[in-house]
Amino acid sequence: MGEIEMQGLEKKYPLLELRLDKLSHNIRETVKRCQARGIQVAGVVKVFNGIPEALRLYEGSGCAHMASSRLEHFEEALAAGCRGPFMAIRIPMLSELPDLVRLADYSLQSDMQVIEATEAECARQGKTHKVILMMDLGDLREGFWEKEELIRAAVKIETAFRYVKLAGVGTNLGCYGSIKATPEKMRELTAVAEAVEAQIGRKLEIVSGGGTSSFPMVLDGTMPPGINHLRIGEAITVAYDLPVLYGIDTGFLHQDAFVLKAEIVELRTKASYPVGEISYDAFGCKPEYTDRGFRRRAVMAVGKVDFALWDHLLPVLPGITPLGASSDHLLLDVEDCREDLKVGDVLEFRLRYGPLAYLSASRYVRVSCI
């Protein structure tokens, strides 16, 4: 792909730049540390929305699976020459089971009605499909709430199903309920796995202990025995949360594998506090403003439609502070920037997880791989 050109337009910015060598490095370093602890990695690719060059980096990287919540990404991976195996990490809709069985080798599941329908669809297509039964350990997203119910589901799959195969058990932590991944939570999961194994009389292939938020236990050696699989996305792609939010040393990972480049369209000194009666902004919100007097401000040609979370953009140049955004404009305080900025200059921003997901999905943002 290299670059996605917009037909009839010669626009250069805004631009999402993917630095392939840095992303490849992050994949290898993450997989290496997990494998040293006997843990396989499912590389989660959903955040960059199927950029083919990025997908290919996961193929042959040591990742046990390529994982996404969107089946479209598996189609894009196949078109890019990737062979999987593919793991669907959003519990499936009944309506998408034909595509799930056609495209994915594994799926996370938590509802017996859906699992039974998956068996019927597998029979129709003449294919087998592996499932990981999810246990809710308190984060209150997907998963069986009662351990006994999960065990009954596991036994039924093992004994009564021909096409759906029980691969293992898993959990999710931190994505909705903000529950911290801890050794105690991992031991709860391994206890569920052991109870299932006792009932079916064999070892499970996968005991999946969550995602990036569980990775610190790999790094500090506190991951309990029995966890052999993690689904890692954020640590590989942007590597922000662990060092900044949790104080975990991940200096071996690049934080600029993906970078936003945007162009200045206005640059002047203005008041820092709006003048007039403050009401609601274009999104129905009433933001708070700080009066810092007159300050030099830059207006960028990129906005919430492209990245949604303006305060999750990280300017590369020192002395630049994001102030806010409208649909199509980003406002920056550049008073303390020592560079001689001018209209037409292009500024770079490192990204947190949210803006990367939006930018890579925006039809208004060009993508370039270098």
N, C-alpha and C positions, 0 to 999 in steps of 0.2 A: 504494500500500500504506500508506505513512505509518507505521502501527503494525501489528504482528502480534498480535492478541488471542488468548489461550489460552481456549478455550471452557470456560465454567463457573468460571473463575478471574478474580479481580480484581487479581492480583499486579502490582506495578509494577517490581520489581527481582528479579534482576539485569537490566540493560538495556544493550544495545549501541546507542549513539547514532551515527548517521551524519550528519555535517554536510556537506550537499550542496554548499554553496558552496566549501568547502575542498577537497573531492575534485575538483570541477570545475576549480578553480584548478590543482591538481597535475597533472591530465591536460593542460590547455592549456600549462602552462609546460614540461612534459617534452616534449610533441610539438613545441613551438616550437623548442626547442634542438636536437632531433634533425633536424627538417626543415631547419634552417639549415645542417646538415652533409650534406644529401642522404640522410638516413636516415629510413625509415618506421618507425612504431611499431605493434606489435601490443600492444594494451592487455590485460594478463592479468587476468582477472576472477575467477579461481578462488578467491582467498583470502577473498572475502566471500560466496561460495556463493549467487550468483544473486539478490541483493536487487534487485528490479526498478528502483527509483529510481536505484540506482547503475549498473545496466546501461545505462539510458537516457542517462546522462551520457557514456558512451563513444560512443554513436551521434551522428554529426555533430560529434565533438570534434576531428577531424583524424587520429584513429587509422586506420591503413590496415586493420587487422583487429581483431576482438574475439577474444581467445584464452583458452582454458581447457583443462584436462586432463580435465574432466568434461562429457560430452555433455549431461547434464541441464541444464547452464547455458545451452546453446544453445536448448533447448526453452523454458526460462524467458525467455530474451531474446526469442525469437519471440513468446511470449505477452505480453511487455511492449511489443510493437510495434517491436522492433529488426529490422533487415534484414541485418545482417552487413556484409561477409563474415566468416565464422567460421573460426577456425583451431584445430584440435585439436592440443594440444602434448604430450600423452602418446602415445607410439607405441601404435597401436591393437591391441586384442585381436582375434583372428580372430572371436570370437563377437559382437563389437559392430559388425562392418563394415556390416550393413544400416542401423544407426542412424548410423554415421559418414557414409556416403554420403548418407543422407537429410538430415542436419543440417549437416554441415561442408563448407565450400568448399575448405579446405586441411587437410593433416595432415602432421606430422613422421613420417617412416618410416625404418626401418633394417633391414628383413628382407624379402628378395625373395619368400619364400613369402606373406607378408602383402600385399605389393604386388600380386602376381599375383592373390590372392584379392580384393583391392580392385578390380582391373580386371574380374573376373568379376561382382562385385556391381554395379559401375557399369553394366555391360552389361545386367544384369537389370533395373535401375531406369531405364535409358536416360538416365543422367546422366554428366557429366564431373566429375572431381575432381583437384585439383592436389596434388602431393606435394613436400615438401622433404626431401631425403636428408640424414640426420644423419651427421656425421663425428665420431668420438670422438678428441679431441685430448689425452686423458690424464686426464680426470675420471672415466672408467670407469663412466659410466652408459650411456645408449643411444648407438648410432652404429656405423657401419662402422669397423673397426680398420685395415684396409688400404685405402689410397687407390685402388689398382687395382680392388678389388672394388666400391667405390662408383662408379667410372667405368664399369665394365661394367654395373652396374645402371642408371645414367643413360642409357647408350646403348640398352639394351634398352627402357626406357620410351619413349625418344624415337623409336625405329624400329619397335617391334613392338606397342605398345599403342595402342588407339584411344580409350579413355575416360579412362585415367589420364594426366595431363599432368605433365611435369617442370617445376616452378616454380623450383626452386633447390636450394641446399645450405645447411646450417646446422650449428651446434654448440651444446653446452651446457657451461658451465664453472661450478664452484663449488657445485653442488647436492649432489653426493655426495662427490667426491674432494677438494673444497676447493681445486681448482686455480685460481689467480688468472687473471683475464682480462687479457691483456697485448697490446701491439701485436704482439709476436712470435707469439702464438697466433692473432691475427687475420690475420696474413700467411700463416700455415699454411693457414687456411681459404680465403683468397683464391687461394692457389696451387691448392687443390683445385678451386675454381670455375673458374679459368682452364683447368685441364686438362680439365674437363668441357666447357667451351665450345669448346675446340679440337677435341674429338671430335664434338660434335653440330653445330658450325658456326653457333652463334647465342649471343647473350648470355642469361644467366639472368635471370629476373625478380627473384629474391630471393637474397641472400647474407646469411644471418641470423647475426649474431655474438654470440648469447647474450642475456642479460637485464640486470637491474639492475647486476650486477657489471661489465658492459661499458660502462655509462653514463658512468663517469668519463672514459673516453677521448674521449667526445663533449664533455664539459665542458672538458677541458684541451687539446683539439685534437690528441691523439695517435692518434686512430682512423685506421688506414691506409685509403687509397682502396680502393674495391671492396666494403667492407661497407656495405650499404644498408638493413639491417633489424635491429631489436632487438625482443625480446619482454619488455616491462617490466611488472612487477607491484608489487614491494615499494617501489620508489622513489616510485610514484604513491600507493599506499594508506597506507603508514605512514612512509616516508621516514626510517627509523632507521639502517639498516646503513651507508650511505655516510658520513654525518657522524660517527657514533659509533665504528664499527669501523675505518673506513679514513681518517678525517680529511679527507673531501672536503666542501667548502663547498656545501651545498644549502640555504642560507638562504632561497632562493626557494620552497621547498616547505613545506607545513604538515605537522606531525607529529601533529596531533590531528583528522584528518578522521574517524577512528573512535575512540570513547571508550567504555570500560566504566564503568557506574555501578552500585555495589553498596552494600548497606545494612549498617550495624553492628548486630550482634545481641548482642554482649557487649563490655563495656569494663571492665577492672579491672587492678590490679597483680598480677603473678604472678612466680614464679621464671622465669628465662630458660633454665635447664637442666633437662631432665626429671628427675623424682625416681623412683629405682628402677632396676632392671636393664634396660638398653637392649637391645631385641631388634629385630624388623623392623616396619616400618610397614605400612599397609593394602595397599600396592602391592608388598610383598616386598623393600623396600629398607631399608638401614640408614643413615639420614642422619647427618650430623655436626652437633653443636650447640656453640654458644659460650656460656660462662657469663659473663654480664654483670651478674649480680646480679638484684635485683627490678626489673622494668620494667613500664611501663604497656603493655597489649596490647589490640588490638581483634580481635574475631572477626567475619568478614564472611560473609554468606549467599551464597557462591559458591565453587566448588571446582574440583578437577582435572577432574572430569567436564565442566566447562564450558570451561576454558581450557588444561588440561594443564600448561603451562609457567608455574608461578607466578612464577619469577624473571625472566620476560619481561614482567611487568606493571610499569608505570612510574607510581607515584602522582603525582598533580598537586600535592597539598599538600606543601610542604616539611616535613622532619622525620619522614616516614613511611617505614618500611623493611619490605618483605615478608620474612617469616621462613620461610614454608613453607605447605603446604596439604594437606588430606585430600580425600576425594572431593567433599565438599560445603561445606567451610569453608576460608577463606583467613585466615591468621594474620599480623597486622601488629604491628610495634613502633611505638608512637605516642608514646613517652616524650618525644621531642624536638619533637613537633608543638606549635606555640603556639596552635593553634585550640582552643576549648573544645568538645571533641568529646563526644557523648553517644549513647546507644543510639537507633537510629532515624535517625541522620544518614546521608547518602549521600555516599560518596567516589568520586572520579573517577580513572581510570587511563588513561593513554595506552598504546598497545599496540605490541608488536613483531609480526612477521608470524605466528608460530605461534599465539599466543592469538587473534588475529583469525580465523584459519582455524577454530579450534575453536568460538569463541563464536558465529560466524555460522552454524555448523552445528548448534548445540545447540537442541533443542526446549524447553529449560528457560530460555532467555534471550530476553526480548522484544527486538524491534528497533524503533527509532524513527528516522525521517528528518526532519531539520529544515532 
